[in-house]
Amino acid sequence: MSLPSAVIFDWDNTLVDSWPAIAEAINYVRTKYGQPVWTYDEIIERCIRSARDSFPEWFGDKWQTAFDDYYAMFEKTRARIGTKPLNGAADLLAWLKQNKIPALVVSNKKGAYLREESTMLGWDGYFVSMAGAGDAVRDKPDRAHADHALNLAGIESAESIWFVGDSEADIACARNTGCTPVMVGNRTLADKLSVKIYAKDCAALLSLLSQAQQ
């Protein structure tokens, strides 16, 4: 295994855990609009697209007000619950920085929230670019989203770039962009999607990178 020339990261459930705030806001808005609530696992499974892509499907002609209600509640729940780094994430980002391997973020979380959370965690210095939902003309899994982040960083798409995520949308975006997909956390999905590089979390991914460096 060779070291990547750059690493694109998904955000939620890859580097950070902000799903409790997302889940509470999703079920709040589903209840408000007369829809059944989802379990925590269902929310993680179904909320892989950006809200601007999924809400029209879920809420029909009421999607815009549901969209606004969701984000109003998300701001409240995030302020109360917070955003926590996942196991090994900070060490992984620091290692990439030390080894001069550029790190980027492509997330279907709204761009403003994405950058706020990076600043709150003290991670801004780790990333050469961050692209959230709405920053590009189309969101993940469309390659326009990843291309936007790469263009901001002055990096061309290449197979030597790793695209690290936990969902099918991340793997699809990696392949749409011509990058190497890397799955964290979901071995069953990695096998289903024929993803060759898998790690259970960021700490395990750092171990793989350290071995490749030797």
C-alpha positions in Angstrom: 0.0 0.0 0.0 1.3 3.4 -1.0 0.7 6.6 0.9 -2.0 8.8 -0.6 -1.1 12.1 -2.3 -4.1 13.7 -0.4 -7.0 12.6 1.7 -10.6 13.8 1.3 -12.7 13.1 4.4 -16.4 12.9 5.0 -17.4 14.7 8.2 -20.2 13.1 10.3 -19.6 9.6 11.5 -16.1 9.7 9.9 -14.2 12.4 11.8 -16.9 13.6 14.3 -20.0 12.4 16.1 -22.7 14.9 15.7 -25.4 12.4 14.9 -27.3 12.8 18.3 -28.0 16.4 17.3 -28.9 15.5 13.8 -31.2 12.6 14.9 -33.1 14.8 17.4 -33.7 17.5 14.8 -34.7 15.0 12.1 -37.3 13.3 14.3 -38.6 16.7 15.5 -39.3 17.8 12.0 -40.7 14.4 10.9 -43.1 14.5 13.9 -44.1 18.1 13.1 -45.0 17.1 9.6 -47.0 14.0 10.5 -44.4 11.4 9.6 -43.2 8.4 11.8 -40.0 8.9 13.7 -36.9 6.9 12.7 -34.6 4.9 14.9 -31.1 6.1 15.4 -29.7 3.5 13.0 -32.3 4.4 10.4 -31.3 8.0 10.5 -27.7 7.2 10.0 -28.6 4.9 7.1 -31.0 7.3 5.4 -29.5 10.7 6.0 -26.5 10.3 3.6 -27.6 12.9 1.1 -27.8 16.6 1.6 -31.0 18.1 3.0 -31.6 20.0 -0.2 -31.6 16.7 -2.1 -33.5 14.5 0.4 -36.1 16.9 1.9 -38.1 17.3 -1.4 -38.5 13.5 -1.5 -39.4 13.2 2.1 -41.7 16.3 2.5 -43.0 17.0 -1.0 -44.3 20.6 -1.5 -43.6 21.4 2.2 -40.0 20.6 1.9 -38.7 24.2 2.1 -40.5 25.0 5.4 -39.4 21.5 6.7 -35.9 22.4 5.7 -36.0 25.6 7.6 -37.6 24.0 10.7 -34.9 21.2 10.7 -32.0 23.6 10.7 -33.6 25.8 13.3 -33.9 22.8 15.6 -30.4 21.5 14.6 -28.8 24.7 15.8 -30.5 24.3 19.2 -29.7 20.6 19.6 -26.1 21.1 18.5 -25.6 23.9 20.9 -26.8 21.7 23.7 -25.3 18.4 22.7 -22.1 19.5 21.0 -19.9 17.9 18.4 -17.3 15.3 19.5 -14.2 14.0 17.6 -14.3 10.3 16.9 -11.6 7.9 18.1 -8.2 8.8 16.6 -9.5 11.6 14.4 -7.4 14.4 15.8 -4.2 12.1 15.8 -4.9 11.1 12.2 -5.3 14.8 11.1 -2.1 15.8 13.0 -0.2 12.9 11.3 -1.3 14.0 7.8 -0.3 17.5 8.6 3.1 16.5 9.9 3.7 14.3 6.8 2.6 17.1 4.4 -0.3 15.1 3.0 -3.2 17.6 2.3 -6.5 16.9 4.0 -9.8 18.1 2.6 -13.4 17.7 3.7 -16.4 17.0 1.5 -19.6 16.8 3.6 -23.3 16.9 3.0 -23.6 19.0 6.1 -24.4 22.6 5.3 -21.1 24.4 4.7 -21.5 27.1 7.4 -22.1 24.5 10.1 -19.2 22.4 8.8 -16.7 25.3 9.1 -18.2 26.3 12.5 -17.6 22.8 13.9 -14.1 22.7 12.5 -13.3 26.0 14.3 -14.9 24.8 17.5 -12.7 21.7 17.5 -9.6 23.7 16.7 -9.1 21.8 13.4 -9.0 24.6 10.8 -5.2 24.3 10.4 -5.5 20.7 9.4 -7.5 21.3 6.2 -6.5 22.8 2.9 -10.2 23.1 1.9 -13.7 22.2 3.2 -16.8 21.9 1.0 -20.2 21.5 2.6 -23.7 21.1 1.3 -24.6 24.1 -0.9 -21.0 25.1 -1.6 -20.9 23.5 -5.0 -23.5 23.3 -7.7 -24.4 19.8 -6.6 -23.8 17.8 -3.5 -22.3 14.4 -2.8 -22.3 11.9 -4.4 -22.0 14.1 -7.5 -18.4 14.7 -8.3 -19.0 18.4 -8.6 -18.9 18.5 -4.8 -15.5 16.9 -4.6 -14.2 18.8 -7.6 -15.1 22.0 -5.8 -13.0 21.1 -2.7 -10.1 20.0 -4.9 -10.2 23.2 -7.0 -10.1 25.3 -3.8 -7.0 23.4 -2.8 -5.4 23.6 -6.2 -5.3 19.8 -6.4 -6.3 17.7 -9.4 -8.4 14.6 -9.0 -6.3 11.4 -9.0 -6.5 7.7 -8.0 -3.7 8.4 -5.5 -6.1 10.6 -3.5 -8.0 8.7 -0.8 -11.7 9.5 -0.2 -12.5 8.4 3.3 -16.1 8.0 4.5 -18.7 5.8 6.1 -21.6 5.7 3.6 -22.5 4.6 0.1 -22.7 8.2 -0.9 -19.0 8.7 0.0 -17.9 5.6 -1.9 -20.0 6.7 -5.0 -18.5 10.2 -4.8 -15.0 8.8 -4.6 -15.5 6.6 -7.7 -17.3 9.4 -9.5 -14.3 11.7 -8.9 -11.6 9.1 -9.8 -10.3 8.8 -6.2 -9.6 5.7 -4.2 -12.5 4.9 -1.8 -11.7 4.1 1.8 -14.4 2.9 4.2 -14.4 3.5 7.9 -16.7 1.9 10.5 -18.9 -0.3 8.4 -17.2 -3.5 7.3 -20.4 -5.0 5.9 -21.0 -2.1 3.6 -17.3 -2.1 2.6 -17.6 -5.7 1.5 -20.9 -5.1 -0.3 -19.4 -2.2 -2.3 -16.1 -4.0 -2.9 -14.1 -1.3 -1.1 -10.5 -2.6 -0.8 -9.3 -0.3 2.0 -11.2 -0.6 5.2 -10.5 0.6 8.8 -12.8 0.3 11.8 -12.0 4.0 12.8 -9.6 6.8 12.4 -7.1 5.2 14.8 -7.0 2.1 12.7 -6.7 4.1 9.6 -3.7 5.9 11.1 -2.1 2.5 11.8 -2.5 1.6 8.1 -0.9 4.8 7.0 2.0 4.4 9.4 2.6 0.9 8.1 2.6 2.2 4.5 5.2 4.8 5.4 7.7 2.2 6.6 
